[in-house]
């Protein structure tokens, strides 16, 4: 059944991917009408999240952000499909880096890099970063249920020497690279909500106390990887600019969880600046009522 689904859907995706951008975004507008007005995909979750973290905003303001978010979400869907056939030159024109020299300097100094980001702006085209570097790149991801589509996504990312690995694979792959003396860059999308009963750290995120993923920080310390945050700005439809900020050159020098806390602060700053570009469909604050009794919010 997986293969049948793949051979039926793949041609449709390929046809979408070869559309010129003008038609691609017209298609995105059609998807927006479908998922926002007809299906109402996770609309209740989006509005609950926005009301939770922006209690000062009016119902009208929340509705405006919600609509802008769904427009952006649909753009990201079609841009992801466009990755199948987009040229390197076109992607470099649309996904630019304001200070890529931050990454290149670390590479010159033979520093492996833990690249932390959030579900904000666009992370779909970040793999073009590999064309500015010589090291092998990895990104932590959740394997797709359909093995054929999973292979397709991996092939797309591998075009520029960027490879997808699962959380379980990451330890073996990155430790093996270190043993062999290889410099790597690994991307972590670190703003998801971990299971509350397995969380090592809690902190406030957008004013709400929640469990926090600390895997990127802990792995960076064990492997001595410099930790760099990348933030994305949407300049206009189909155009993004990424900037890098080094959080920790030598992560072992930092107290536990301080790197993660700095990361969260940088993510918050992005969201407050333009909230419509955050992935509000995630149930990021679902464990807010399960705060440990011994936890104290930092002042």
N, C-alpha and C positions, 0 to 999 in steps of 0.2 A: 504493500500500500504506500510506503514511503516513496518508493521509486516512481510509482504512478503519479502521486501528487507532485513530485519534482518535475517529471516530463510534461505535465499539464500546465504547471505554473511558470516554469522557467521561461518558455517562449514569450509569455506575457510580460514578465519582468524585463527581459532583454529588449522588447519593443519599447517599453517605457524608457529604458536607459538610453536609447539612441535618439529620443526626442530632443529637439533643440530646447534650450532653457526656457524660452518664452512659452512653448507648449507644455513643457514639464511643469511649470508653475501654474499654468491654467488647469492642468490635471490635479495639482495639489489643491487648488481652490475647490475643485469638485469633491475631493476626498474630505475637505473641511466641512462642507455642507452635509455630507453623509455622516461623518462621525460626531459632529457637534449637534446638528439639528435633528437628525433622524435616529441614529443609534444612541447618541448620548454617551459615548465611550468614557467611562470613569468620571463623568462630569460631577457626580456627587462627591467623589474623593477629592477632585481638584478644588472644588468650592470649599469643602471642609478644611483642607490644608491652608488655603489662602485666608479664610476667616480666622483660623487658628493663629497664624503667624503675623497677620496684619489686622488685629482687632480694631485699630483706629480707622480703617478704611470703610467707606460707605458701601452699601450694596451695589450701587452704580459703579464705583471704582473697581470692586471685585469682579463684576461682570465684564468690564473692559479688559482687565488683565486676563481673565479666563478666555475670552475670545482671541486675544492676541497670542496667548499660549497655544491654543489649538491650531491657529494658522501656522505658527512656528513648528509645531509638532509635525504637521502634515508636510511642511517643507523639508524637514529632516528625513522623513520617510522616503520622499522621492529623491532626495540627494543621496541617500544610502543606496538606492537602486541605481542611480546614475553612476555610482562608483564602479559598476560593472564595465563600463565602456568609456568613461571620461579619460581624456588624455592627460599626461603629466603636465603639459604646458597650461592646459585649461584649469587644472586643479591648483597649480601654483599661482595662477592669476586670481583665483577666488578664495584661497585659503593661505593667507600670508602670515609672516612672522615678523614682529616688530624688533625683536632682539635675539635672533637665533644664535648670535655669537656667545650668549650665555651657555648654551648647550655645547657649542663647538669648542669653547675654551675648556670645559670640563673633559671633553674627549681628548684634547691635546694633553691634558694633565693625567691621562690614563685613569680617569675616574668613571666607574660605572654609575648609572643614574637611575633613581627611582622617580619616575615622572607621575606626580599626583594631580588628579583633576576631579571635577564633579560632573554630574549630569546637567551641564549648563552650556548654553550657546550651541556649540556643535562639537562633538568629539568624533564624528564619522570620518572626517577627512584628515585627522591628525597624522595618519600614517605617512602622509607625504613628507613629513619631517625627515624620514629616512633618506631622502634624496640629498639632504644637506649634511649627512653624516656617513661615516664608514663602518660604524659598529653595527652589530646585529641587534634588531629591536624585537621586543616581545610586548604583548598586552594580555592582561588577565581577563578572561571572559567566561561566560557560562555556556557550556556546550548546548547546541540546538538539539531538540528531540529528533528531528529528521536528519539523518546522517548525510544525506546528499546535499541538503542546503547548508549543513555545517561545513562540508568540504568546500562548497562554493564560497562561503564567507572567508574561509581560510585562504583560498586561492586569490581572492581579491586583495586581501591584506598583504599577501606574500609578494605582490608585484614589485614592491619597493623594499624588500628585505625586512619586512615586519611580520611577525608570526604570533598567532593566537595560541595561548596555553591556558589550561584550566588552573584553578587555585591549587588543586592537588599536584598538578604537573609542575607548578612554578618552583617549588622548593628543589625538586630534583634537577630541573633544567638550569636554574640560576646557580645552584651550588656546583654543578658540573662545569659550567662556564668559568666560575671562579677558580676551581681546581686546575683548569687548563690554562689559566692566565688570560682569559678573554674578557674584554671590556664589553658591557652590554648596557642597553637602555630598556627599561621595562615600565609600561604604563599601568597605573592603578586608578580605576574609578572608585573613589573611596568614600562616597557620601551615602552609600546604602545603609539600611537599618539591619544590624546583626541581630541574631536571636538574643533576647534579653538575658536568658539564663546562662549564656556562654560569653557574655560581654566582659571584657577586662576593664573597660573604662566607660564612664558616663560624663557627659558635659552638655552645656546648653548650646542648642543650634537654633538660630532664629528665635531666641528667647524661650525655648522649650527644652527641658532636660530629657535627654535621650541616650541610649547606648550608642557607642561609636566604634566603627571599625578601626583597628589598630594594626592590622596585618602589614600594611605598606611600611609603616615606621619600624616595626619589629624586624621585618625582613631586611630593610635597609641597614639597620644596625648590625645584624648578623653578617651581612655581606659587605659591609663598609661601602654602601652606595650613597653618593650625594643625593639629597632629596630636593627636587625642583617642582614647583607648582606651575601649571600652565592655565592661564585664564583666557577666555575667548570673548571677543566682542563681535556682535553682528552689526556690520557697517551698513548693510542694506540687504535686500533679498538676494541670497545666493553668494554673499561676500562676507568673509570673516577675517578677523585679525587676532592672532594669538600672541601673547606676551608671556615671558618666563620670569620667575622669581625664585632664586635659590633660598630655600628654607634652612637647609643644613648642609654645609660642605662636609663636615665630619660628624655624622649623626650620633656616634657613640659619646660625644661630648655633651649631648643634651639629655636632660632628665626624661624618664619615661613619660610618654604621652604629650610632652610639650610640642613636639613636631606635629602630631595629629591636631592638637588644639590650634596651632598657628594655621594649619591647613583649613580648618573650619572657619576661622576668622576671615581668611581670604575668600572663601566660598560665599560667606554671608555678604561681604562687601559687593560681590558681583550681583547677588540676588537683589539687594536693596537698590542698586543702581538701575537695574532693568529686570524686574521679577518675571516678566512674561517669557523669559528664555530659560527658566529652570524647569526641570521635569516634574511637574506637580502631580502627575498620575501615580507616582510612587507613594506608598503609605509610609513615608519617612518617619512620622511621629506616632506610629501605632503602639509603641511601648512606653509612651510618656507617663502612663499611670502605674508603671512597675519599677519606679526608681527605688534602689536599695535604701534601706533605712539609714545606713551609715554614710550615705553620699552627701557631700556638702557642695553646694554651688560655689564656684570661685567668685570672689568679689573683685 
